[in-house]
Amino acid sequence: MKKTEQQDWRYAQANKEALLSLGMYAFYFIWWYVCAYGLGEGDPSEYTYIWGLPSWFFLSCIAGYPLLSFLLWVMVKIFFKDMPLDDEDASTSESDSPNKTSEEA
């Protein structure tokens, strides 16, 4: 089966944005996992503390969320595009429609 129409550019942009979002989620999961399980193993009496919290908890849960939020904001500003969601063909045919009625006074 051959494609008769060229794929809309918005699909390619949406796929790119989805892959970037999944990549950022994977980065956050790896960050959380390494901080929580990498720093959290061992005897609790030997933990280091930041602001009264174990460093593994602080880095994985407290510091990771603002870091991810900032990175997501930067990603949206740089890579995401504002695009129309309506069908391009439908928007031109609606303006030429003879069934449009005007307001009556």
Beta strands, then each sheet from edge to edge (+ up, - down):
strand 1: 49-50
strand 2: 53-54
sheet 1: 1+ 2-
end
